[in-house]
Amino acid sequence: MSTLKLNFVAVSDRGLVRGNNEDSAYAGPHLLLLADGMGGHAAGEVASQLMVQHMEHLDRDPGDADILALLGAAADDANASIKASISKHPEQEGMGTTLTALMFNGVQLGLIHVGDSRGYRLRGGELTQITVDDTFVQSLVEQGKLNAEDVSSHPQKSLILKAYTGRPVEPHLELIDAHAGDRYLLCSDGLSDPVTHSTIETTLGEGSPAEAAQRLVELALRSGGPDNITVVVADVIDTDDPESPDVPTAPAMAGALVQAEDPTHPDTSASRAAKLVRPQNKTSTSETRATHDTPEPDDDEEDHQRRSAWPIVIGVLLVALLGLGGMWWYDNAKQSSYFVTANDADEIIIEQGFQTSVFGRDLHEPVQKVCINDENQIRLVDTGSVPNDCQLFTVSDLPDSTRERVDNLGSGSYAEVTEQVNRLAEDALPVCVDEAAAEDAQAAEDADNEGADAEPETPAEACREVK
């Protein structure tokens, strides 16, 4: 029986837009892991680091242990740590992280996955995605409401339905047989969003894991680098093969886990646009003057006109650049900003965009409604396709003291506003008792307490009705 081992590497880049790196990656002989943090204000990188710190102890030979159980338990521990950190530091409210990890026992790989980071396997030149995105657009694909090829251009492509935020979450767990020659890729959406599947397939198959990983990062940067870019690449190696390369024994870490200067980015239009425009050194007045002692009036006037035209040209170019930059900023900010509100039907909804209007035009649009069950647990659904079993969450389902909070929660990331909805659901009124059962109970109470005055419960004030 052949002896299989992993030849691995982890690489990360902040990208051309983000101010910090919230991704964390780990690669070792028995564990490959990628966590994409979210939440901003340094909270996203805290969440991703906590995930790695609570799972890196799995980088050892598990023997005959259940690797899926080990993965699930370690992720739950990390989630509990995220919850504890939020409780201790309220400013971290809304932070969370994705998780895509593979644990290797020499024969099989155990997969755990939550969120929109991705896992791929390259076998025989064919790239297969081994994870399913926990996103709103992927749910539309599975329902047959959206074509898979339209996912990358959908305005809600960044809406994540599941992440480790300190609240209970059910991960996807799966066993995968290991085969010599397979190459695995774990990546954040900073790679999978701007770079196509076919390009990833071609590039991943070229060179060593380190060469392929670096090339993938460069491709994402050349495509604009709009997000943190993190990749983990690992080959399954048959060490009994005399031509097999030496495999590393020390783990590799990348992203928020390490403090390192960003590498030099490729000289592309995207990287140049990401830098601040620095004014050129002004030419001295003496250098712009004519060299003739007695210039002709016409020549002097022509030279003056040329000089006076340059500021106009530069001004027009600067205005155009500022306009393009403003349009890019507006679109990017609108796509990543959400808030909770109530519509005209009193239903609690999530809107995307800015919570304002300009010249009578709203800069936001509703994207999801909220279903709530008998146990005050919520489910988010597309505004245009509410399932029949959905009990819509309305303002009247809340006690009077909480209702006015709905329109004053403030905007934030998608993770932050879903956490706001969860907190509202926790404050929801209890479900009203079944009317027939209530009448029977009232009759029994009346029989035991004849003559006693009893006022009926008012559903709108004490409980919420379920249709």
C-alpha positions, 0 to 999 in steps of 0.5 A: 500500500502506497504512503500518501502525504501532502505537499502544501503551501498557503499564500495571501494578499491584502488586495488592491482595495481593502485596507487590511487582511481579514483572511487567515490560512493554515496548511500543514501535513494533516490540516488545510484550512481557510477562514475569511473573516467579516465584520470590519473594524478589525473584527473580521480578522479576529474571527478568522484568527480565532477559528485557526487557533482553535483548529490548528491542533488537528494538524496531527495524525488522527489515527483511527479517530473520526476526523469529521467529528474532530473537525465539527467539535473544533469548529464549535469550540472556535464558534464559542470563542467568537461568541465569548469575544463578542460578549467581552468586546461589544464593538465586535458585534456582527463579526464572523468568519467562513470556514473551509478545511480539509483534515488528512489521515493518510487515506481520506480527507475530511471536509468541513465547510460553512460560508462562501469560501471554496474548495476545489479538486483538480484530478486528471486536468479537470477542476471540480468544486467540492463545496457548495456556497452558503449564499443567497444566489446559490439558493436561487440556483438550487431552486431553479430561479437563477442560472449558474453562469449568472451568479457572478453578476448578480447584485446579491452575490455577496449575501452569505446565509451561513457563517460562524458568528457565535450563533449555532450553525450546522456545517457541511461535513463529508469524507473524500477518498485521497488519490495520488496526483490530486491537487486541492485548492482552498480559496477565499472569494477574493479569487473565485469572484474575479477569476473564472472557473476555466482560468483557475482550472488551467492555472492550478494545473501548472507548476508546483503548488507554490508556483500555482498559488502565486500565479492565482493570486497574481491573476486576482490582482490583475482582475482588480483585486477587490478583496483579500486574496487567499489560497491554500494549494496541496498535492497528494503525493505518493512518497513511495514514488522515487520521483516524488518531491520532498514534502514540507513538515512545518506548517505554513500560515498566511493572511491575518495570522502573520505580520508581513509587508504586502508583496509588490503588486503587478504593474497593472491598470488596476494596481495603478488606479488603487494608488493615490494620485500624487501631484507632479513636481511643478516646473519653475516659472523660469523654466517655462519662460521663452529663452529669447531676450526679445520675443515676438508678441505673437510667439509670447501670446502663443506660448502663454496660451499653451501654458494656460491650456494645460491646467484646464486639460489637467483639471478636466482629467482630474474631474473625470478620474474623480467621477469614475472613482466616485461611481466605483466607490458608490457602487461598491459601498451600496453593494456592501451596505444593508439595513433593517426596516419595515415596509408598508405592510408592517413586515420586517425586511432587509434592504440593500443600499443607502438609507436615504433618497436623492431627488425623490429616488431611493438609494436602496431596495428590499432584498429579503423578508424574514420568516419566524417560527414558533420558537422565535427562529428566523429564516431569510427569504427572497422578497419575490418568492416567499414560501407558503410555510413562511410566517412573516415577521412583522412589527406587531410581533414585537412588544411595544417597547421594541417596535420603535427600534426597527427603524433605528438600528443603523446600517452595516454589513449583511452579517451585522444586519442579520444579527440585528434581526436575530436580536429582534426575533429574540424579543418577539412576543410568544405565540398565542395559545390555540383558541380552542385550547384556550377556551377549554382552559378558560372554562376549566378555570371558570369552573374552579373559580366561580364568581372570579373576574377574569379578563381575556388576554389581548393577543396584540399586547401579550402574544403574537398570532400565527396563521 
